[in-house]
Amino acid sequence: MPVTARRRRLCQWARPWSSWVTGVALAMAAGSAGAADLQARDWAMSCLSCHNIAAPAHARRPALKALDGRSADALLAQLRDLRDGRPPSTLMRQLLAGYQDDELARIAAYFASRAAAPPAGR
């Protein structure tokens, strides 16, 4: 069999496989990007147990600041400061102690991407 005929047969066999491999690689890349967003969302959900503007505020305590729609840079700076003990706090430092800077940045980006919610009762 001449070389060109052999090459043509190989290309005919390899073409469907190459597109399948490319498709799988693209799906894996998209899946890992989506997983990163879901992980940031999961981390951020623990914040909403206290910082949920839609929940009714306790009668003797004002509602905590909403996190949705805030600037990612400003929120990241505040999260780092709280994690590092500036200003002193009893709870936030403990809650943020296990997060690295890149994880805090992903949490801040998640809240920045959400639209600011209207206050409860409006």
MOPAC internal coordinates of N, CA, C and O (Angstrom, degrees):
PM7 1SCF
backbone

  N    0.0000 0     0.00 0     0.00 0    0    0    0
  C    1.4471 1     0.00 0     0.00 0    1    0    0
  C    1.5296 1   107.74 1     0.00 0    2    1    0
  O    1.2310 1   119.66 1   -50.14 1    3    2    1
  N    1.3303 1   118.26 1   129.86 1    3    2    1
  C    1.4625 1   120.50 1   179.57 1    5    3    2
  C    1.5299 1   110.95 1   -65.50 1    6    5    3
  O    1.2310 1   120.86 1   -22.41 1    7    6    5
  N    1.3270 1   115.95 1   157.59 1    7    6    5
  C    1.4679 1   122.35 1  -176.58 1    9    7    6
  C    1.5211 1   111.02 1   -61.38 1   10    9    7
  O    1.2310 1   119.36 1   138.90 1   11   10    9
  N    1.3163 1   118.83 1   -41.10 1   11   10    9
  C    1.4702 1   120.23 1  -178.25 1   13   11   10
  C    1.5169 1   111.91 1   -64.65 1   14   13   11
  O    1.2310 1   119.66 1   141.60 1   15   14   13
  N    1.3365 1   118.26 1   -38.40 1   15   14   13
  C    1.4690 1   121.20 1   178.07 1   17   15   14
  C    1.5258 1   110.02 1   -66.68 1   18   17   15
  O    1.2310 1   120.16 1   138.33 1   19   18   17
  N    1.3170 1   117.29 1   -41.67 1   19   18   17
  C    1.4649 1   121.61 1   177.85 1   21   19   18
  C    1.5308 1   110.18 1   -63.38 1   22   21   19
  O    1.2310 1   120.37 1   136.58 1   23   22   21
  N    1.3211 1   116.91 1   -43.42 1   23   22   21
  C    1.4676 1   121.38 1   179.53 1   25   23   22
  C    1.5334 1   109.57 1   -63.41 1   26   25   23
  O    1.2310 1   120.16 1   138.84 1   27   26   25
  N    1.3414 1   117.30 1   -41.16 1   27   26   25
  C    1.4565 1   121.11 1  -179.87 1   29   27   26
  C    1.5314 1   110.25 1   -63.02 1   30   29   27
  O    1.2310 1   120.24 1   137.12 1   31   30   29
  N    1.3407 1   117.14 1   -42.88 1   31   30   29
  C    1.4608 1   120.34 1   178.01 1   33   31   30
  C    1.5262 1   111.52 1   -63.95 1   34   33   31
  O    1.2310 1   120.36 1   138.11 1   35   34   33
  N    1.3135 1   116.92 1   -41.89 1   35   34   33
  C    1.4661 1   121.02 1   178.50 1   37   35   34
  C    1.5204 1   110.60 1   -62.78 1   38   37   35
  O    1.2310 1   120.18 1   137.08 1   39   38   37
  N    1.3249 1   117.25 1   -42.92 1   39   38   37
  C    1.4670 1   120.40 1   179.34 1   41   39   38
  C    1.5250 1   111.08 1   -64.94 1   42   41   39
  O    1.2310 1   120.12 1   141.35 1   43   42   41
  N    1.3389 1   117.37 1   -38.65 1   43   42   41
  C    1.4579 1   120.52 1   178.29 1   45   43   42
  C    1.5266 1   110.57 1   -65.01 1   46   45   43
  O    1.2310 1   119.94 1   143.48 1   47   46   45
  N    1.3084 1   117.73 1   -36.52 1   47   46   45
  C    1.4583 1   121.62 1   178.83 1   49   47   46
  C    1.5301 1   111.13 1   -73.69 1   50   49   47
  O    1.2310 1   120.06 1   140.34 1   51   50   49
  N    1.3372 1   117.48 1   -39.66 1   51   50   49
  C    1.4604 1   121.75 1  -173.40 1   53   51   50
  C    1.5242 1   112.90 1   -80.17 1   54   53   51
  O    1.2310 1   119.20 1   154.18 1   55   54   53
  N    1.3149 1   119.14 1   -25.82 1   55   54   53
  C    1.4606 1   121.24 1  -175.07 1   57   55   54
  C    1.5304 1   112.40 1   -57.49 1   58   57   55
  O    1.2310 1   118.26 1   128.99 1   59   58   57
  N    1.3358 1   120.91 1   -51.01 1   59   58   57
  C    1.4693 1   118.48 1   179.12 1   61   59   58
  C    1.5248 1   112.66 1   -63.09 1   62   61   59
  O    1.2310 1   120.41 1   144.49 1   63   62   61
  N    1.3150 1   116.83 1   -35.51 1   63   62   61
  C    1.4632 1   119.58 1  -179.99 1   65   63   62
  C    1.5136 1   111.49 1   -68.31 1   66   65   63
  O    1.2310 1   120.17 1   142.07 1   67   66   65
  N    1.3240 1   117.28 1   -37.93 1   67   66   65
  C    1.4669 1   118.95 1  -178.90 1   69   67   66
  C    1.5210 1   110.59 1   -66.18 1   70   69   67
  O    1.2310 1   119.80 1   141.45 1   71   70   69
  N    1.3478 1   117.99 1   -38.55 1   71   70   69
  C    1.4577 1   117.93 1   177.67 1   73   71   70
  C    1.5197 1   111.26 1   -70.57 1   74   73   71
  O    1.2310 1   119.84 1   147.26 1   75   74   73
  N    1.3304 1   117.91 1   -32.74 1   75   74   73
  C    1.4571 1   120.00 1   177.16 1   77   75   74
  C    1.5251 1   110.26 1   -65.56 1   78   77   75
  O    1.2310 1   120.51 1   135.04 1   79   78   77
  N    1.3429 1   116.63 1   -44.96 1   79   78   77
  C    1.4693 1   120.51 1   179.38 1   81   79   78
  C    1.5209 1   110.08 1   -62.86 1   82   81   79
  O    1.2310 1   119.93 1   138.37 1   83   82   81
  N    1.3227 1   117.73 1   -41.63 1   83   82   81
  C    1.4680 1   121.00 1   177.78 1   85   83   82
  C    1.5303 1   110.09 1   -62.09 1   86   85   83
  O    1.2310 1   120.28 1   136.49 1   87   86   85
  N    1.3246 1   117.07 1   -43.51 1   87   86   85
  C    1.4663 1   120.51 1   179.08 1   89   87   86
  C    1.5155 1   112.44 1   -62.15 1   90   89   87
  O    1.2310 1   120.54 1   137.39 1   91   90   89
  N    1.3176 1   116.57 1   -42.61 1   91   90   89
  C    1.4686 1   120.54 1   178.83 1   93   91   90
  C    1.5296 1   110.08 1   -64.22 1   94   93   91
  O    1.2310 1   120.24 1   137.06 1   95   94   93
  N    1.3172 1   117.14 1   -42.94 1   95   94   93
  C    1.4670 1   120.59 1   179.67 1   97   95   94
  C    1.5282 1   110.81 1   -62.82 1   98   97   95
  O    1.2310 1   119.96 1   137.50 1   99   98   97
  N    1.3250 1   117.68 1   -42.50 1   99   98   97
  C    1.4663 1   120.43 1   178.27 1  101   99   98
  C    1.5252 1   111.48 1   -65.84 1  102  101   99
  O    1.2310 1   120.24 1   140.10 1  103  102  101
  N    1.3162 1   117.15 1   -39.90 1  103  102  101
  C    1.4670 1   120.36 1   178.51 1  105  103  102
  C    1.5225 1   111.11 1   -64.52 1  106  105  103
  O    1.2310 1   120.60 1   140.37 1  107  106  105
  N    1.3353 1   116.45 1   -39.63 1  107  106  105
  C    1.4661 1   119.27 1   178.73 1  109  107  106
  C    1.5202 1   110.89 1   -66.02 1  110  109  107
  O    1.2310 1   120.32 1   139.83 1  111  110  109
  N    1.3212 1   116.98 1   -40.17 1  111  110  109
  C    1.4632 1   120.29 1   179.31 1  113  111  110
  C    1.5217 1   110.34 1   -65.42 1  114  113  111
  O    1.2310 1   120.12 1   136.79 1  115  114  113
  N    1.3207 1   117.38 1   -43.21 1  115  114  113
  C    1.4626 1   120.68 1   178.42 1  117  115  114
  C    1.5245 1   110.92 1   -66.15 1  118  117  115
  O    1.2310 1   120.38 1   142.18 1  119  118  117
  N    1.3168 1   116.88 1   -37.82 1  119  118  117
  C    1.4629 1   120.67 1   179.41 1  121  119  118
  C    1.5101 1   111.89 1   -65.64 1  122  121  119
  O    1.2310 1   119.85 1   141.11 1  123  122  121
  N    1.3275 1   117.90 1   -38.89 1  123  122  121
  C    1.4587 1   119.39 1  -179.89 1  125  123  122
  C    1.5165 1   110.94 1   -70.93 1  126  125  123
  O    1.2310 1   119.93 1   145.80 1  127  126  125
  N    1.3424 1   117.73 1   -34.20 1  127  126  125
  C    1.4675 1   120.01 1   176.76 1  129  127  126
  C    1.5250 1   109.98 1   -66.98 1  130  129  127
  O    1.2310 1   120.42 1   138.59 1  131  130  129
  N    1.3422 1   116.81 1   -41.41 1  131  130  129
  C    1.4477 1   120.13 1   177.99 1  133  131  130
  C    1.5221 1   111.85 1   -65.61 1  134  133  131
  O    1.2310 1   120.41 1   142.19 1  135  134  133
  N    1.3160 1   116.81 1   -37.81 1  135  134  133
  C    1.4556 1   120.95 1   179.36 1  137  135  134
  C    1.5227 1   110.74 1   -64.03 1  138  137  135
  O    1.2310 1   120.14 1   143.28 1  139  138  137
  N    1.3240 1   117.33 1   -36.72 1  139  138  137
  C    1.4586 1   120.71 1   178.43 1  141  139  138
  C    1.5242 1   110.21 1   -63.71 1  142  141  139
  O    1.2310 1   120.01 1   139.12 1  143  142  141
  N    1.3373 1   117.58 1   -40.88 1  143  142  141
  C    1.4561 1   120.99 1   178.24 1  145  143  142
  C    1.5288 1   110.62 1   -66.59 1  146  145  143
  O    1.2310 1   120.46 1   140.09 1  147  146  145
  N    1.3139 1   116.72 1   -39.91 1  147  146  145
  C    1.4645 1   119.45 1   178.62 1  149  147  146
  C    1.5219 1   110.96 1   -66.51 1  150  149  147
  O    1.2310 1   120.14 1   143.85 1  151  150  149
  N    1.3096 1   117.33 1   -36.15 1  151  150  149
  C    1.4678 1   120.05 1   178.28 1  153  151  150
  C    1.5280 1   110.21 1   -65.56 1  154  153  151
  O    1.2310 1   120.10 1   135.85 1  155  154  153
  N    1.3221 1   117.41 1   -44.15 1  155  154  153
  C    1.4672 1   120.16 1   178.19 1  157  155  154
  C    1.5285 1   110.21 1   -62.28 1  158  157  155
  O    1.2310 1   120.58 1   140.51 1  159  158  157
  N    1.3344 1   116.51 1   -39.49 1  159  158  157
  C    1.4591 1   119.93 1   177.81 1  161  159  158
  C    1.5221 1   110.42 1   -62.99 1  162  161  159
  O    1.2310 1   119.97 1   137.72 1  163  162  161
  N    1.3115 1   117.67 1   -42.28 1  163  162  161
  C    1.4598 1   120.57 1  -179.94 1  165  163  162
  C    1.5260 1   111.48 1   -63.85 1  166  165  163
  O    1.2310 1   120.63 1   138.13 1  167  166  165
  N    1.3323 1   116.41 1   -41.87 1  167  166  165
  C    1.4688 1   118.91 1   176.21 1  169  167  166
  C    1.5231 1   110.14 1   -61.95 1  170  169  167
  O    1.2310 1   120.21 1   137.69 1  171  170  169
  N    1.3243 1   117.21 1   -42.31 1  171  170  169
  C    1.4638 1   121.43 1  -176.25 1  173  171  170
  C    1.5246 1   112.49 1   -68.24 1  174  173  171
  O    1.2310 1   119.93 1   153.00 1  175  174  173
  N    1.3210 1   117.75 1   -27.00 1  175  174  173
  C    1.4618 1   119.87 1  -178.63 1  177  175  174
  C    1.5226 1   112.15 1   -62.64 1  178  177  175
  O    1.2310 1   120.04 1   149.73 1  179  178  177
  N    1.3197 1   117.53 1   -30.27 1  179  178  177
  C    1.4688 1   118.64 1   178.53 1  181  179  178
  C    1.5269 1   110.74 1   -67.38 1  182  181  179
  O    1.2310 1   119.86 1   153.32 1  183  182  181
  N    1.3261 1   117.87 1   -26.68 1  183  182  181
  C    1.4712 1   121.27 1   178.00 1  185  183  182
  C    1.5314 1   110.97 1   -68.29 1  186  185  183
  O    1.2310 1   121.16 1   147.05 1  187  186  185
  N    1.3344 1   115.38 1   -32.95 1  187  186  185
  C    1.4611 1   119.69 1  -174.26 1  189  187  186
  C    1.5202 1   113.65 1   -72.96 1  190  189  187
  O    1.2310 1   119.81 1   170.43 1  191  190  189
  N    1.3105 1   117.97 1    -9.57 1  191  190  189
  C    1.4619 1   117.84 1   175.91 1  193  191  190
  C    1.5282 1   110.97 1   -65.55 1  194  193  191
  O    1.2310 1   119.96 1   153.92 1  195  194  193
  N    1.3262 1   117.69 1   -26.08 1  195  194  193
  C    1.4699 1   121.38 1   176.12 1  197  195  194
  C    1.5325 1   112.75 1  -113.04 1  198  197  195
  O    1.2310 1   120.05 1   144.85 1  199  198  197
  N    1.3215 1   117.50 1   -35.15 1  199  198  197
  C    1.4669 1   122.13 1  -174.26 1  201  199  198
  C    1.5207 1   112.25 1   -97.25 1  202  201  199
  O    1.2310 1   119.95 1  -143.40 1  203  202  201
  N    1.3129 1   117.71 1    36.60 1  203  202  201
  C    1.4587 1   121.85 1  -179.54 1  205  203  202
  C    1.5219 1   108.35 1   -95.98 1  206  205  203
  O    1.2310 1   120.07 1   -73.51 1  207  206  205
  N    1.3180 1   117.46 1   106.49 1  207  206  205
  C    1.4658 1   121.58 1  -176.44 1  209  207  206
  C    1.5254 1   111.68 1   -67.15 1  210  209  207
  O    1.2310 1   120.16 1   156.08 1  211  210  209
  N    1.3290 1   117.30 1   -23.92 1  211  210  209
  C    1.4604 1   120.16 1  -178.09 1  213  211  210
  C    1.5257 1   112.46 1   -77.88 1  214  213  211
  O    1.2310 1   119.81 1   162.32 1  215  214  213
  N    1.3175 1   117.98 1   -17.68 1  215  214  213
  C    1.4657 1   120.79 1   179.84 1  217  215  214
  C    1.5263 1   109.34 1   -79.78 1  218  217  215
  O    1.2310 1   120.17 1   -35.59 1  219  218  217
  N    1.3235 1   117.27 1   144.41 1  219  218  217
  C    1.4738 1   118.43 1   178.37 1  221  219  218
  C    1.5249 1   111.21 1   -65.32 1  222  221  219
  O    1.2310 1   120.96 1   -41.76 1  223  222  221
  N    1.3070 1   115.77 1   138.24 1  223  222  221
  C    1.4758 1   121.05 1  -179.29 1  225  223  222
  C    1.5239 1   109.96 1   -75.65 1  226  225  223
  O    1.2310 1   121.36 1   -29.29 1  227  226  225
  N    1.3202 1   115.01 1   150.71 1  227  226  225
  C    1.4613 1   121.03 1   176.24 1  229  227  226
  C    1.5241 1   108.22 1   -66.33 1  230  229  227
  O    1.2310 1   119.38 1   -36.59 1  231  230  229
  N    1.3082 1   118.79 1   143.41 1  231  230  229
  C    1.4672 1   122.87 1  -173.09 1  233  231  230
  C    1.5203 1   113.37 1   -60.32 1  234  233  231
  O    1.2310 1   119.39 1   144.44 1  235  234  233
  N    1.3268 1   118.76 1   -35.56 1  235  234  233
  C    1.4661 1   121.04 1  -175.82 1  237  235  234
  C    1.5243 1   113.03 1   -98.17 1  238  237  235
  O    1.2310 1   119.70 1  -176.17 1  239  238  237
  N    1.3157 1   118.17 1     3.83 1  239  238  237
  C    1.4590 1   120.52 1  -176.28 1  241  239  238
  C    1.5270 1   109.20 1  -137.71 1  242  241  239
  O    1.2310 1   120.05 1   -47.62 1  243  242  241
  N    1.3262 1   117.50 1   132.38 1  243  242  241
  C    1.4614 1   118.15 1   177.38 1  245  243  242
  C    1.5353 1   110.12 1   -67.94 1  246  245  243
  O    1.2310 1   121.05 1   -24.26 1  247  246  245
  N    1.2928 1   115.59 1   155.74 1  247  246  245
  C    1.4661 1   120.30 1   179.01 1  249  247  246
  C    1.5284 1   109.71 1   -65.36 1  250  249  247
  O    1.2310 1   120.55 1   -33.62 1  251  250  249
  N    1.3172 1   116.55 1   146.38 1  251  250  249
  C    1.4548 1   121.65 1   176.17 1  253  251  250
  C    1.5275 1   109.10 1   -73.68 1  254  253  251
  O    1.2310 1   120.58 1   -21.51 1  255  254  253
  N    1.3145 1   116.50 1   158.49 1  255  254  253
  C    1.4631 1   120.79 1  -178.60 1  257  255  254
  C    1.5277 1   110.92 1   -60.39 1  258  257  255
  O    1.2310 1   121.81 1   -39.44 1  259  258  257
  N    1.3270 1   114.15 1   140.56 1  259  258  257
  C    1.4624 1   119.70 1   174.94 1  261  259  258
  C    1.5251 1   108.77 1   -74.06 1  262  261  259
  O    1.2310 1   120.41 1   -32.48 1  263  262  261
  N    1.3160 1   116.82 1   147.52 1  263  262  261
  C    1.4608 1   121.33 1  -179.16 1  265  263  262
  C    1.5273 1   111.85 1  -102.47 1  266  265  263
  O    1.2310 1   120.15 1   157.07 1  267  266  265
  N    1.3209 1   117.31 1   -22.93 1  267  266  265
  C    1.4616 1   121.22 1  -178.22 1  269  267  266
  C    1.5243 1   111.00 1   -63.34 1  270  269  267
  O    1.2310 1   121.09 1   -44.01 1  271  270  269
  N    1.3334 1   115.52 1   135.99 1  271  270  269
  C    1.4558 1   121.49 1   175.02 1  273  271  270
  C    1.5188 1   115.49 1    78.20 1  274  273  271
  O    1.2310 1   119.52 1  -178.30 1  275  274  273
  N    1.3038 1   118.51 1     1.70 1  275  274  273
  C    1.4698 1   120.05 1   178.95 1  277  275  274
  C    1.5174 1   110.16 1   -78.43 1  278  277  275
  O    1.2310 1   120.63 1   -22.47 1  279  278  277
  N    1.3017 1   116.40 1   157.53 1  279  278  277
  C    1.4660 1   121.91 1   178.49 1  281  279  278
  C    1.5261 1   109.57 1   -62.41 1  282  281  279
  O    1.2310 1   120.71 1   -47.91 1  283  282  281
  N    1.3299 1   116.25 1   132.09 1  283  282  281
  C    1.4716 1   120.45 1  -179.06 1  285  283  282
  C    1.5249 1   110.87 1   -62.06 1  286  285  283
  O    1.2310 1   120.17 1   139.80 1  287  286  285
  N    1.3383 1   117.29 1   -40.20 1  287  286  285
  C    1.4661 1   120.02 1  -178.92 1  289  287  286
  C    1.5227 1   111.64 1   -65.94 1  290  289  287
  O    1.2310 1   120.74 1   135.09 1  291  290  289
  N    1.3283 1   116.18 1   -44.91 1  291  290  289
  C    1.4686 1   119.81 1  -179.48 1  293  291  290
  C    1.5283 1   110.94 1   -65.89 1  294  293  291
  O    1.2310 1   120.75 1   138.04 1  295  294  293
  N    1.3301 1   116.17 1   -41.96 1  295  294  293
  C    1.4635 1   119.69 1   179.67 1  297  295  294
  C    1.5229 1   111.12 1   -66.36 1  298  297  295
  O    1.2310 1   120.36 1   139.23 1  299  298  297
  N    1.3300 1   116.92 1   -40.77 1  299  298  297
  C    1.4617 1   120.51 1   177.78 1  301  299  298
  C    1.5240 1   111.02 1   -61.52 1  302  301  299
  O    1.2310 1   120.16 1   136.49 1  303  302  301
  N    1.3181 1   117.30 1   -43.51 1  303  302  301
  C    1.4737 1   120.68 1   178.57 1  305  303  302
  C    1.5267 1   110.71 1   -61.46 1  306  305  303
  O    1.2310 1   120.58 1   138.56 1  307  306  305
  N    1.3244 1   116.49 1   -41.44 1  307  306  305
  C    1.4643 1   119.70 1   179.87 1  309  307  306
  C    1.5236 1   111.05 1   -68.75 1  310  309  307
  O    1.2310 1   119.76 1   139.79 1  311  310  309
  N    1.3249 1   118.06 1   -40.21 1  311  310  309
  C    1.4642 1   120.57 1   178.60 1  313  311  310
  C    1.5232 1   111.13 1   -63.93 1  314  313  311
  O    1.2310 1   120.14 1   138.32 1  315  314  313
  N    1.3292 1   117.34 1   -41.68 1  315  314  313
  C    1.4738 1   120.27 1   177.47 1  317  315  314
  C    1.5214 1   111.18 1   -62.43 1  318  317  315
  O    1.2310 1   121.07 1   135.51 1  319  318  317
  N    1.3318 1   115.56 1   -44.49 1  319  318  317
  C    1.4651 1   119.24 1   179.85 1  321  319  318
  C    1.5304 1   110.88 1   -61.27 1  322  321  319
  O    1.2310 1   120.32 1   134.78 1  323  322  321
  N    1.3221 1   117.00 1   -45.22 1  323  322  321
  C    1.4648 1   120.04 1  -179.87 1  325  323  322
  C    1.5240 1   110.93 1   -63.76 1  326  325  323
  O    1.2310 1   120.67 1   139.68 1  327  326  325
  N    1.3203 1   116.33 1   -40.32 1  327  326  325
  C    1.4764 1   120.04 1   178.88 1  329  327  326
  C    1.5277 1   110.53 1   -62.99 1  330  329  327
  O    1.2310 1   120.62 1   142.90 1  331  330  329
  N    1.3246 1   116.42 1   -37.10 1  331  330  329
  C    1.4605 1   121.35 1  -177.09 1  333  331  330
  C    1.5267 1   113.47 1   -88.68 1  334  333  331
  O    1.2310 1   119.96 1  -173.50 1  335  334  333
  N    1.3522 1   117.69 1     6.50 1  335  334  333
  C    1.4617 1   121.17 1   174.46 1  337  335  334
  C    1.5077 1   115.42 1    87.94 1  338  337  335
  O    1.2310 1   119.54 1  -162.33 1  339  338  337
  N    1.3201 1   118.49 1    17.67 1  339  338  337
  C    1.4663 1   122.22 1   177.19 1  341  339  338
  C    1.5192 1   108.58 1  -121.61 1  342  341  339
  O    1.2310 1   117.94 1   -65.47 1  343  342  341
  N    1.2795 1   121.53 1   114.53 1  343  342  341
  C    1.4603 1   129.64 1    -8.74 1  345  343  342
  C    1.5347 1   109.67 1   -74.58 1  346  345  343
  O    1.2310 1   120.52 1   -16.77 1  347  346  345
  N    1.3215 1   116.62 1   163.23 1  347  346  345
  C    1.4581 1   118.93 1   179.77 1  349  347  346
  C    1.5288 1   110.77 1   -60.20 1  350  349  347
  O    1.2310 1   120.77 1   -44.79 1  351  350  349
  N    1.3086 1   116.13 1   135.21 1  351  350  349
  C    1.4657 1   120.40 1   176.60 1  353  351  350
  C    1.5243 1   108.01 1  -144.25 1  354  353  351
  O    1.2310 1   121.31 1   -23.43 1  355  354  353
  N    1.2907 1   115.09 1   156.57 1  355  354  353
  C    1.4608 1   118.68 1  -178.41 1  357  355  354
  C    1.5207 1   112.03 1   -87.42 1  358  357  355
  O    1.2310 1   120.01 1   142.50 1  359  358  357
  N    1.3183 1   117.59 1   -37.50 1  359  358  357
  C    1.4533 1   120.23 1  -172.43 1  361  359  358
  C    1.5329 1   113.85 1  -104.60 1  362  361  359
  O    1.2310 1   120.09 1   134.52 1  363  362  361
  N    1.3159 1   117.44 1   -45.48 1  363  362  361
  C    1.4666 1   119.85 1  -172.72 1  365  363  362
  C    1.5274 1   112.53 1   -61.62 1  366  365  363
  O    1.2310 1   119.84 1   142.49 1  367  366  365
  N    1.2998 1   117.91 1   -37.51 1  367  366  365
  C    1.4698 1   119.72 1   178.85 1  369  367  366
  C    1.5298 1   110.71 1   -61.93 1  370  369  367
  O    1.2310 1   120.63 1   139.03 1  371  370  369
  N    1.3124 1   116.39 1   -40.97 1  371  370  369
  C    1.4677 1   120.38 1   178.69 1  373  371  370
  C    1.5267 1   111.35 1   -67.75 1  374  373  371
  O    1.2310 1   120.29 1   140.07 1  375  374  373
  N    1.3250 1   117.06 1   -39.93 1  375  374  373
  C    1.4650 1   120.33 1  -178.90 1  377  375  374
  C    1.5298 1   112.08 1   -68.16 1  378  377  375
  O    1.2310 1   120.14 1   145.15 1  379  378  377
  N    1.3256 1   117.33 1   -34.85 1  379  378  377
  C    1.4599 1   121.85 1  -175.54 1  381  379  378
  C    1.5274 1   113.80 1   -92.78 1  382  381  379
  O    1.2310 1   120.14 1   174.08 1  383  382  381
  N    1.3134 1   117.33 1    -5.92 1  383  382  381
  C    1.4659 1   120.81 1  -173.38 1  385  383  382
  C    1.5267 1   113.43 1   -58.53 1  386  385  383
  O    1.2310 1   119.37 1   146.09 1  387  386  385
  N    1.3006 1   118.82 1   -33.91 1  387  386  385
  C    1.4538 1   121.14 1  -175.69 1  389  387  386
  C    1.5186 1   115.35 1   -85.94 1  390  389  387
  O    1.2310 1   119.39 1   176.65 1  391  390  389
  N    1.3292 1   118.77 1    -3.35 1  391  390  389
  C    1.4603 1   121.67 1  -176.28 1  393  391  390
  C    1.5240 1   111.91 1   -92.40 1  394  393  391
  O    1.2310 1   120.96 1   -43.93 1  395  394  393
  N    1.3154 1   115.78 1   136.07 1  395  394  393
  C    1.4685 1   122.51 1   173.58 1  397  395  394
  C    1.5312 1   108.40 1   -84.33 1  398  397  395
  O    1.2310 1   120.26 1   -13.51 1  399  398  397
  N    1.3339 1   117.10 1   166.49 1  399  398  397
  C    1.4610 1   121.40 1  -178.84 1  401  399  398
  C    1.5271 1   112.43 1   -58.54 1  402  401  399
  O    1.2310 1   119.97 1   138.20 1  403  402  401
  N    1.3335 1   117.66 1   -41.80 1  403  402  401
  C    1.4660 1   119.28 1  -178.95 1  405  403  402
  C    1.5262 1   111.50 1   -66.71 1  406  405  403
  O    1.2310 1   119.91 1   146.63 1  407  406  405
  N    1.3218 1   117.78 1   -33.37 1  407  406  405
  C    1.4604 1   120.73 1   177.45 1  409  407  406
  C    1.5267 1   110.89 1   -69.99 1  410  409  407
  O    1.2310 1   120.48 1   139.04 1  411  410  409
  N    1.3301 1   116.70 1   -40.96 1  411  410  409
  C    1.4596 1   119.92 1   176.48 1  413  411  410
  C    1.5200 1   110.72 1   -63.61 1  414  413  411
  O    1.2310 1   120.31 1   143.39 1  415  414  413
  N    1.3365 1   117.02 1   -36.61 1  415  414  413
  C    1.4670 1   120.78 1   178.20 1  417  415  414
  C    1.5246 1   110.65 1   -64.38 1  418  417  415
  O    1.2310 1   120.25 1   141.48 1  419  418  417
  N    1.3195 1   117.13 1   -38.52 1  419  418  417
  C    1.4659 1   120.37 1   178.48 1  421  419  418
  C    1.5252 1   111.29 1   -68.27 1  422  421  419
  O    1.2310 1   120.30 1   142.66 1  423  422  421
  N    1.3241 1   117.04 1   -37.34 1  423  422  421
  C    1.4644 1   120.78 1   177.04 1  425  423  422
  C    1.5249 1   109.96 1   -65.90 1  426  425  423
  O    1.2310 1   120.54 1   135.11 1  427  426  425
  N    1.3314 1   116.57 1   -44.89 1  427  426  425
  C    1.4661 1   120.93 1   179.35 1  429  427  426
  C    1.5290 1   110.62 1   -62.50 1  430  429  427
  O    1.2310 1   120.20 1   139.19 1  431  430  429
  N    1.3212 1   117.22 1   -40.81 1  431  430  429
  C    1.4672 1   120.86 1   178.13 1  433  431  430
  C    1.5282 1   110.90 1   -64.45 1  434  433  431
  O    1.2310 1   120.25 1   142.69 1  435  434  433
  N    1.3132 1   117.13 1   -37.31 1  435  434  433
  C    1.4640 1   120.63 1   177.88 1  437  435  434
  C    1.5262 1   110.10 1   -60.95 1  438  437  435
  O    1.2310 1   120.10 1   130.22 1  439  438  437
  N    1.3317 1   117.42 1   -49.78 1  439  438  437
  C    1.4625 1   120.06 1  -179.35 1  441  439  438
  C    1.5248 1   111.43 1   -66.41 1  442  441  439
  O    1.2310 1   119.82 1   144.60 1  443  442  441
  N    1.3204 1   117.95 1   -35.40 1  443  442  441
  C    1.4665 1   120.58 1   178.34 1  445  443  442
  C    1.5233 1   111.42 1   -65.36 1  446  445  443
  O    1.2310 1   120.29 1   149.77 1  447  446  445
  N    1.3243 1   117.05 1   -30.23 1  447  446  445
  C    1.4677 1   120.37 1  -178.67 1  449  447  446
  C    1.5236 1   113.06 1   -78.10 1  450  449  447
  O    1.2310 1   120.29 1   165.04 1  451  450  449
  N    1.3084 1   117.04 1   -14.96 1  451  450  449
  C    1.4698 1   120.60 1  -179.94 1  453  451  450
  C    1.5200 1   110.09 1   -88.36 1  454  453  451
  O    1.2310 1   120.71 1   -35.25 1  455  454  453
  N    1.3218 1   116.25 1   144.75 1  455  454  453
  C    1.4717 1   120.56 1   177.87 1  457  455  454
  C    1.5213 1   109.22 1   -72.19 1  458  457  455
  O    1.2310 1   121.18 1   -36.59 1  459  458  457
  N    1.3196 1   115.35 1   143.41 1  459  458  457
  C    1.4621 1   119.81 1   178.04 1  461  459  458
  C    1.5211 1   109.36 1   -63.63 1  462  461  459
  O    1.2310 1   120.50 1   -50.21 1  463  462  461
  N    1.3182 1   116.66 1   129.79 1  463  462  461
  C    1.4677 1   121.56 1  -179.23 1  465  463  462
  C    1.5092 1   110.14 1   -84.48 1  466  465  463
  O    1.2310 1   120.17 1   -36.33 1  467  466  465
  N    1.3394 1   117.28 1   143.67 1  467  466  465
  C    1.4683 1   119.28 1   175.48 1  469  467  466
  C    1.5261 1   110.22 1   -69.61 1  470  469  467
  O    1.2310 1   119.70 1   -28.37 1  471  470  469
  N    1.3308 1   118.17 1   151.63 1  471  470  469
  C    1.4681 1   120.10 1   178.76 1  473  471  470
  C    1.5298 1   111.40 1   -59.89 1  474  473  471
  O    1.2310 1   120.91 1   -25.02 1  475  474  473
  N    1.3292 1   115.87 1   154.98 1  475  474  473
  C    1.4696 1   121.23 1  -179.69 1  477  475  474
  C    1.5275 1   110.23 1   -62.23 1  478  477  475
  O    1.2310 1   121.08 1   -36.65 1  479  478  477
  N    1.3056 1   115.54 1   143.35 1  479  478  477
  C    1.4600 1   120.44 1   176.32 1  481  479  478
  C    1.5116 1   113.31 1    88.29 1  482  481  479
  O    1.2310 1   119.40 1  -173.30 1  483  482  481
  N    1.3327 1   118.75 1     6.70 1  483  482  481
  C    1.4684 1   120.43 1   179.13 1  485  483  482
  C    1.4870 1   111.00 1  -110.57 1  486  485  483
  O    1.2310 1   120.10 1   180.00 1  487  486  485

